[in-house]
Amino acid sequence: MKTYFAAAILGLTVAVAGCQSQPEAPINPTAQKEIYSGMLPCADCSGIRTTLTLYRDQHDSPTRFELREEYMSGSTVKLNAVERGDWASHKYQEGITQEDVYTINPDADDAQRQYLKDAVNAIEQLAPSGNRIESNLNYRLLSK
């Protein structure tokens, strides 16, 4: 009888341990990544602390992204948001200059965002139309 109870308790312990959430595995441990971060403007908060991580495969092709946004109220985080998905890169021509445009969620028009790689260590968020945002506010994220 004691053996039966010991076996039942051991089985229950293993079952409960298996149900606990595990930490999220990295997207790909051998992937190359670019990380950009900064504070973007916000209409109804003091700013959006943003970190965009772009992952590439071993052939330098875009694979996945992770976008972390912290909506700030002064120095306090008001809301955290994390978005993950696919991303793509294409060339943007402006006059004689040709630059890379990174599009996150390229297959979802309603959730798509675009960033212009305008320097070696920076990207600039573009308007939903794909054009530069005409503003005195800072829409740039710097490479980490």
PyMOL commands that place a pseudoatom at each C-alpha (Angstrom):
pseudoatom trace, name=CA, resn=MET, resi=1, chain=A, elem=C, hetatm=0, pos=[0.000, 0.000, 0.000]
pseudoatom trace, name=CA, resn=LYS, resi=2, chain=A, elem=C, hetatm=0, pos=[2.837, 2.413, 0.884]
pseudoatom trace, name=CA, resn=THR, resi=3, chain=A, elem=C, hetatm=0, pos=[4.521, 1.582, -2.424]
pseudoatom trace, name=CA, resn=TYR, resi=4, chain=A, elem=C, hetatm=0, pos=[1.291, 2.336, -4.301]
pseudoatom trace, name=CA, resn=PHE, resi=5, chain=A, elem=C, hetatm=0, pos=[0.959, 5.758, -2.600]
pseudoatom trace, name=CA, resn=ALA, resi=6, chain=A, elem=C, hetatm=0, pos=[4.634, 6.567, -3.159]
pseudoatom trace, name=CA, resn=ALA, resi=7, chain=A, elem=C, hetatm=0, pos=[4.294, 5.694, -6.858]
pseudoatom trace, name=CA, resn=ALA, resi=8, chain=A, elem=C, hetatm=0, pos=[1.084, 7.758, -7.137]
pseudoatom trace, name=CA, resn=ILE, resi=9, chain=A, elem=C, hetatm=0, pos=[2.695, 10.799, -5.469]
pseudoatom trace, name=CA, resn=LEU, resi=10, chain=A, elem=C, hetatm=0, pos=[5.772, 10.481, -7.685]
pseudoatom trace, name=CA, resn=GLY, resi=11, chain=A, elem=C, hetatm=0, pos=[3.578, 10.271, -10.808]
pseudoatom trace, name=CA, resn=LEU, resi=12, chain=A, elem=C, hetatm=0, pos=[1.538, 13.279, -9.713]
pseudoatom trace, name=CA, resn=THR, resi=13, chain=A, elem=C, hetatm=0, pos=[4.720, 15.283, -9.023]
pseudoatom trace, name=CA, resn=VAL, resi=14, chain=A, elem=C, hetatm=0, pos=[6.084, 14.490, -12.489]
pseudoatom trace, name=CA, resn=ALA, resi=15, chain=A, elem=C, hetatm=0, pos=[2.750, 15.388, -14.115]
pseudoatom trace, name=CA, resn=VAL, resi=16, chain=A, elem=C, hetatm=0, pos=[2.510, 18.738, -12.304]
pseudoatom trace, name=CA, resn=ALA, resi=17, chain=A, elem=C, hetatm=0, pos=[6.151, 19.579, -13.078]
pseudoatom trace, name=CA, resn=GLY, resi=18, chain=A, elem=C, hetatm=0, pos=[5.492, 18.904, -16.769]
pseudoatom trace, name=CA, resn=CYS, resi=19, chain=A, elem=C, hetatm=0, pos=[2.609, 21.413, -16.794]
pseudoatom trace, name=CA, resn=GLN, resi=20, chain=A, elem=C, hetatm=0, pos=[4.663, 24.315, -15.486]
pseudoatom trace, name=CA, resn=SER, resi=21, chain=A, elem=C, hetatm=0, pos=[5.557, 26.893, -18.102]
pseudoatom trace, name=CA, resn=GLN, resi=22, chain=A, elem=C, hetatm=0, pos=[9.078, 26.666, -19.411]
pseudoatom trace, name=CA, resn=PRO, resi=23, chain=A, elem=C, hetatm=0, pos=[11.132, 29.735, -20.313]
pseudoatom trace, name=CA, resn=GLU, resi=24, chain=A, elem=C, hetatm=0, pos=[10.792, 30.643, -23.964]
pseudoatom trace, name=CA, resn=ALA, resi=25, chain=A, elem=C, hetatm=0, pos=[13.496, 29.008, -26.063]
pseudoatom trace, name=CA, resn=PRO, resi=26, chain=A, elem=C, hetatm=0, pos=[15.620, 31.315, -28.206]
pseudoatom trace, name=CA, resn=ILE, resi=27, chain=A, elem=C, hetatm=0, pos=[14.379, 31.724, -31.751]
pseudoatom trace, name=CA, resn=ASN, resi=28, chain=A, elem=C, hetatm=0, pos=[17.565, 30.177, -33.127]
pseudoatom trace, name=CA, resn=PRO, resi=29, chain=A, elem=C, hetatm=0, pos=[20.715, 29.992, -31.031]
pseudoatom trace, name=CA, resn=THR, resi=30, chain=A, elem=C, hetatm=0, pos=[22.971, 30.265, -34.119]
pseudoatom trace, name=CA, resn=ALA, resi=31, chain=A, elem=C, hetatm=0, pos=[21.047, 33.156, -35.674]
pseudoatom trace, name=CA, resn=GLN, resi=32, chain=A, elem=C, hetatm=0, pos=[22.686, 36.486, -36.288]
pseudoatom trace, name=CA, resn=LYS, resi=33, chain=A, elem=C, hetatm=0, pos=[20.807, 39.407, -34.823]
pseudoatom trace, name=CA, resn=GLU, resi=34, chain=A, elem=C, hetatm=0, pos=[20.629, 43.163, -35.003]
pseudoatom trace, name=CA, resn=ILE, resi=35, chain=A, elem=C, hetatm=0, pos=[19.250, 45.034, -31.995]
pseudoatom trace, name=CA, resn=TYR, resi=36, chain=A, elem=C, hetatm=0, pos=[17.927, 48.596, -32.218]
pseudoatom trace, name=CA, resn=SER, resi=37, chain=A, elem=C, hetatm=0, pos=[16.536, 50.573, -29.300]
pseudoatom trace, name=CA, resn=GLY, resi=38, chain=A, elem=C, hetatm=0, pos=[15.409, 54.034, -28.324]
pseudoatom trace, name=CA, resn=MET, resi=39, chain=A, elem=C, hetatm=0, pos=[12.529, 56.167, -27.066]
pseudoatom trace, name=CA, resn=LEU, resi=40, chain=A, elem=C, hetatm=0, pos=[9.833, 56.841, -29.676]
pseudoatom trace, name=CA, resn=PRO, resi=41, chain=A, elem=C, hetatm=0, pos=[7.156, 59.538, -29.355]
pseudoatom trace, name=CA, resn=CYS, resi=42, chain=A, elem=C, hetatm=0, pos=[3.722, 58.671, -27.963]
pseudoatom trace, name=CA, resn=ALA, resi=43, chain=A, elem=C, hetatm=0, pos=[0.464, 60.624, -28.296]
pseudoatom trace, name=CA, resn=ASP, resi=44, chain=A, elem=C, hetatm=0, pos=[-0.958, 59.650, -24.887]
pseudoatom trace, name=CA, resn=CYS, resi=45, chain=A, elem=C, hetatm=0, pos=[2.128, 58.748, -22.821]
pseudoatom trace, name=CA, resn=SER, resi=46, chain=A, elem=C, hetatm=0, pos=[5.560, 60.229, -22.136]
pseudoatom trace, name=CA, resn=GLY, resi=47, chain=A, elem=C, hetatm=0, pos=[7.267, 57.951, -24.691]
pseudoatom trace, name=CA, resn=ILE, resi=48, chain=A, elem=C, hetatm=0, pos=[7.611, 54.391, -25.927]
pseudoatom trace, name=CA, resn=ARG, resi=49, chain=A, elem=C, hetatm=0, pos=[10.856, 52.690, -24.917]
pseudoatom trace, name=CA, resn=THR, resi=50, chain=A, elem=C, hetatm=0, pos=[11.355, 50.413, -27.922]
pseudoatom trace, name=CA, resn=THR, resi=51, chain=A, elem=C, hetatm=0, pos=[13.679, 47.493, -28.655]
pseudoatom trace, name=CA, resn=LEU, resi=52, chain=A, elem=C, hetatm=0, pos=[13.550, 45.806, -32.063]
pseudoatom trace, name=CA, resn=THR, resi=53, chain=A, elem=C, hetatm=0, pos=[15.562, 42.614, -32.530]
pseudoatom trace, name=CA, resn=LEU, resi=54, chain=A, elem=C, hetatm=0, pos=[15.942, 41.349, -36.091]
pseudoatom trace, name=CA, resn=TYR, resi=55, chain=A, elem=C, hetatm=0, pos=[17.169, 37.779, -36.588]
pseudoatom trace, name=CA, resn=ARG, resi=56, chain=A, elem=C, hetatm=0, pos=[18.922, 36.483, -39.718]
pseudoatom trace, name=CA, resn=ASP, resi=57, chain=A, elem=C, hetatm=0, pos=[19.780, 32.931, -40.711]
pseudoatom trace, name=CA, resn=GLN, resi=58, chain=A, elem=C, hetatm=0, pos=[23.247, 31.591, -41.531]
pseudoatom trace, name=CA, resn=HIS, resi=59, chain=A, elem=C, hetatm=0, pos=[22.849, 32.948, -45.102]
pseudoatom trace, name=CA, resn=ASP, resi=60, chain=A, elem=C, hetatm=0, pos=[22.142, 36.498, -43.801]
pseudoatom trace, name=CA, resn=SER, resi=61, chain=A, elem=C, hetatm=0, pos=[18.467, 36.262, -44.871]
pseudoatom trace, name=CA, resn=PRO, resi=62, chain=A, elem=C, hetatm=0, pos=[15.734, 37.770, -42.652]
pseudoatom trace, name=CA, resn=THR, resi=63, chain=A, elem=C, hetatm=0, pos=[13.938, 35.254, -40.445]
pseudoatom trace, name=CA, resn=ARG, resi=64, chain=A, elem=C, hetatm=0, pos=[12.107, 36.463, -37.317]
pseudoatom trace, name=CA, resn=PHE, resi=65, chain=A, elem=C, hetatm=0, pos=[11.792, 39.624, -35.229]
pseudoatom trace, name=CA, resn=GLU, resi=66, chain=A, elem=C, hetatm=0, pos=[10.887, 40.583, -31.696]
pseudoatom trace, name=CA, resn=LEU, resi=67, chain=A, elem=C, hetatm=0, pos=[9.535, 44.055, -30.918]
pseudoatom trace, name=CA, resn=ARG, resi=68, chain=A, elem=C, hetatm=0, pos=[9.366, 45.092, -27.255]
pseudoatom trace, name=CA, resn=GLU, resi=69, chain=A, elem=C, hetatm=0, pos=[7.554, 48.311, -26.404]
pseudoatom trace, name=CA, resn=GLU, resi=70, chain=A, elem=C, hetatm=0, pos=[7.213, 49.873, -22.960]
pseudoatom trace, name=CA, resn=TYR, resi=71, chain=A, elem=C, hetatm=0, pos=[4.697, 52.691, -22.830]
pseudoatom trace, name=CA, resn=MET, resi=72, chain=A, elem=C, hetatm=0, pos=[6.025, 55.111, -20.244]
pseudoatom trace, name=CA, resn=SER, resi=73, chain=A, elem=C, hetatm=0, pos=[4.251, 57.377, -17.770]
pseudoatom trace, name=CA, resn=GLY, resi=74, chain=A, elem=C, hetatm=0, pos=[7.102, 59.561, -16.566]
pseudoatom trace, name=CA, resn=SER, resi=75, chain=A, elem=C, hetatm=0, pos=[9.757, 57.074, -15.470]
pseudoatom trace, name=CA, resn=THR, resi=76, chain=A, elem=C, hetatm=0, pos=[7.198, 54.309, -14.777]
pseudoatom trace, name=CA, resn=VAL, resi=77, chain=A, elem=C, hetatm=0, pos=[6.186, 51.643, -17.292]
pseudoatom trace, name=CA, resn=LYS, resi=78, chain=A, elem=C, hetatm=0, pos=[2.460, 52.014, -17.987]
pseudoatom trace, name=CA, resn=LEU, resi=79, chain=A, elem=C, hetatm=0, pos=[2.115, 49.068, -20.396]
pseudoatom trace, name=CA, resn=ASN, resi=80, chain=A, elem=C, hetatm=0, pos=[4.398, 46.361, -21.839]
pseudoatom trace, name=CA, resn=ALA, resi=81, chain=A, elem=C, hetatm=0, pos=[3.849, 44.925, -25.303]
pseudoatom trace, name=CA, resn=VAL, resi=82, chain=A, elem=C, hetatm=0, pos=[5.810, 42.207, -27.115]
pseudoatom trace, name=CA, resn=GLU, resi=83, chain=A, elem=C, hetatm=0, pos=[5.264, 41.311, -30.742]
pseudoatom trace, name=CA, resn=ARG, resi=84, chain=A, elem=C, hetatm=0, pos=[6.958, 38.542, -32.726]
pseudoatom trace, name=CA, resn=GLY, resi=85, chain=A, elem=C, hetatm=0, pos=[6.757, 37.502, -36.345]
pseudoatom trace, name=CA, resn=ASP, resi=86, chain=A, elem=C, hetatm=0, pos=[8.450, 37.524, -39.722]
pseudoatom trace, name=CA, resn=TRP, resi=87, chain=A, elem=C, hetatm=0, pos=[10.295, 40.382, -41.339]
pseudoatom trace, name=CA, resn=ALA, resi=88, chain=A, elem=C, hetatm=0, pos=[11.642, 41.207, -44.782]
pseudoatom trace, name=CA, resn=SER, resi=89, chain=A, elem=C, hetatm=0, pos=[14.135, 43.616, -46.308]
pseudoatom trace, name=CA, resn=HIS, resi=90, chain=A, elem=C, hetatm=0, pos=[13.957, 45.501, -49.598]
pseudoatom trace, name=CA, resn=LYS, resi=91, chain=A, elem=C, hetatm=0, pos=[15.698, 48.458, -51.223]
pseudoatom trace, name=CA, resn=TYR, resi=92, chain=A, elem=C, hetatm=0, pos=[14.310, 51.999, -51.050]
pseudoatom trace, name=CA, resn=GLN, resi=93, chain=A, elem=C, hetatm=0, pos=[15.326, 54.466, -53.749]
pseudoatom trace, name=CA, resn=GLU, resi=94, chain=A, elem=C, hetatm=0, pos=[15.320, 58.200, -53.014]
pseudoatom trace, name=CA, resn=GLY, resi=95, chain=A, elem=C, hetatm=0, pos=[17.072, 60.228, -55.690]
pseudoatom trace, name=CA, resn=ILE, resi=96, chain=A, elem=C, hetatm=0, pos=[20.431, 58.568, -56.245]
pseudoatom trace, name=CA, resn=THR, resi=97, chain=A, elem=C, hetatm=0, pos=[20.493, 57.056, -52.747]
pseudoatom trace, name=CA, resn=GLN, resi=98, chain=A, elem=C, hetatm=0, pos=[19.438, 53.451, -52.235]
pseudoatom trace, name=CA, resn=GLU, resi=99, chain=A, elem=C, hetatm=0, pos=[18.837, 52.266, -48.677]
pseudoatom trace, name=CA, resn=ASP, resi=100, chain=A, elem=C, hetatm=0, pos=[17.412, 49.157, -46.979]
pseudoatom trace, name=CA, resn=VAL, resi=101, chain=A, elem=C, hetatm=0, pos=[13.852, 49.133, -45.664]
pseudoatom trace, name=CA, resn=TYR, resi=102, chain=A, elem=C, hetatm=0, pos=[12.980, 46.571, -42.997]
pseudoatom trace, name=CA, resn=THR, resi=103, chain=A, elem=C, hetatm=0, pos=[9.319, 45.522, -42.877]
pseudoatom trace, name=CA, resn=ILE, resi=104, chain=A, elem=C, hetatm=0, pos=[8.031, 43.633, -39.869]
pseudoatom trace, name=CA, resn=ASN, resi=105, chain=A, elem=C, hetatm=0, pos=[4.909, 41.505, -40.397]
pseudoatom trace, name=CA, resn=PRO, resi=106, chain=A, elem=C, hetatm=0, pos=[5.208, 41.861, -44.192]
pseudoatom trace, name=CA, resn=ASP, resi=107, chain=A, elem=C, hetatm=0, pos=[2.127, 39.668, -44.832]
pseudoatom trace, name=CA, resn=ALA, resi=108, chain=A, elem=C, hetatm=0, pos=[-0.188, 41.504, -42.408]
pseudoatom trace, name=CA, resn=ASP, resi=109, chain=A, elem=C, hetatm=0, pos=[-1.153, 44.923, -43.768]
pseudoatom trace, name=CA, resn=ASP, resi=110, chain=A, elem=C, hetatm=0, pos=[-2.896, 45.986, -40.542]
pseudoatom trace, name=CA, resn=ALA, resi=111, chain=A, elem=C, hetatm=0, pos=[0.110, 45.101, -38.315]
pseudoatom trace, name=CA, resn=GLN, resi=112, chain=A, elem=C, hetatm=0, pos=[2.911, 46.000, -40.726]
pseudoatom trace, name=CA, resn=ARG, resi=113, chain=A, elem=C, hetatm=0, pos=[5.600, 48.530, -39.757]
pseudoatom trace, name=CA, resn=GLN, resi=114, chain=A, elem=C, hetatm=0, pos=[8.539, 49.769, -41.789]
pseudoatom trace, name=CA, resn=TYR, resi=115, chain=A, elem=C, hetatm=0, pos=[11.959, 51.061, -40.781]
pseudoatom trace, name=CA, resn=LEU, resi=116, chain=A, elem=C, hetatm=0, pos=[14.519, 52.751, -43.014]
pseudoatom trace, name=CA, resn=LYS, resi=117, chain=A, elem=C, hetatm=0, pos=[18.141, 51.833, -42.328]
pseudoatom trace, name=CA, resn=ASP, resi=118, chain=A, elem=C, hetatm=0, pos=[19.450, 55.382, -42.647]
pseudoatom trace, name=CA, resn=ALA, resi=119, chain=A, elem=C, hetatm=0, pos=[22.870, 54.909, -41.068]
pseudoatom trace, name=CA, resn=VAL, resi=120, chain=A, elem=C, hetatm=0, pos=[25.289, 52.154, -40.154]
pseudoatom trace, name=CA, resn=ASN, resi=121, chain=A, elem=C, hetatm=0, pos=[23.988, 52.131, -36.602]
pseudoatom trace, name=CA, resn=ALA, resi=122, chain=A, elem=C, hetatm=0, pos=[20.398, 53.425, -36.861]
pseudoatom trace, name=CA, resn=ILE, resi=123, chain=A, elem=C, hetatm=0, pos=[16.968, 52.799, -38.331]
pseudoatom trace, name=CA, resn=GLU, resi=124, chain=A, elem=C, hetatm=0, pos=[14.101, 55.274, -38.681]
pseudoatom trace, name=CA, resn=GLN, resi=125, chain=A, elem=C, hetatm=0, pos=[10.443, 54.328, -38.317]
pseudoatom trace, name=CA, resn=LEU, resi=126, chain=A, elem=C, hetatm=0, pos=[8.444, 55.180, -41.438]
pseudoatom trace, name=CA, resn=ALA, resi=127, chain=A, elem=C, hetatm=0, pos=[4.809, 56.272, -41.772]
pseudoatom trace, name=CA, resn=PRO, resi=128, chain=A, elem=C, hetatm=0, pos=[2.267, 53.550, -42.678]
pseudoatom trace, name=CA, resn=SER, resi=129, chain=A, elem=C, hetatm=0, pos=[2.470, 54.834, -46.273]
pseudoatom trace, name=CA, resn=GLY, resi=130, chain=A, elem=C, hetatm=0, pos=[6.184, 53.905, -46.349]
pseudoatom trace, name=CA, resn=ASN, resi=131, chain=A, elem=C, hetatm=0, pos=[7.334, 57.536, -46.440]
pseudoatom trace, name=CA, resn=ARG, resi=132, chain=A, elem=C, hetatm=0, pos=[9.471, 59.361, -43.907]
pseudoatom trace, name=CA, resn=ILE, resi=133, chain=A, elem=C, hetatm=0, pos=[7.509, 60.915, -41.045]
pseudoatom trace, name=CA, resn=GLU, resi=134, chain=A, elem=C, hetatm=0, pos=[7.517, 64.707, -41.362]
pseudoatom trace, name=CA, resn=SER, resi=135, chain=A, elem=C, hetatm=0, pos=[8.056, 65.739, -37.749]
pseudoatom trace, name=CA, resn=ASN, resi=136, chain=A, elem=C, hetatm=0, pos=[10.531, 67.348, -35.382]
pseudoatom trace, name=CA, resn=LEU, resi=137, chain=A, elem=C, hetatm=0, pos=[10.113, 64.311, -33.094]
pseudoatom trace, name=CA, resn=ASN, resi=138, chain=A, elem=C, hetatm=0, pos=[12.678, 61.503, -32.990]
pseudoatom trace, name=CA, resn=TYR, resi=139, chain=A, elem=C, hetatm=0, pos=[11.638, 58.298, -34.782]
pseudoatom trace, name=CA, resn=ARG, resi=140, chain=A, elem=C, hetatm=0, pos=[15.134, 56.737, -34.823]
pseudoatom trace, name=CA, resn=LEU, resi=141, chain=A, elem=C, hetatm=0, pos=[16.299, 53.601, -33.048]
pseudoatom trace, name=CA, resn=LEU, resi=142, chain=A, elem=C, hetatm=0, pos=[20.032, 53.136, -32.516]
pseudoatom trace, name=CA, resn=SER, resi=143, chain=A, elem=C, hetatm=0, pos=[21.982, 49.908, -32.833]
pseudoatom trace, name=CA, resn=LYS, resi=144, chain=A, elem=C, hetatm=0, pos=[23.076, 48.307, -29.580]
for i in range(1, 144): cmd.bond("trace and resi %d" % i, "trace and resi %d" % (i + 1))
show_as sticks, trace
zoom trace
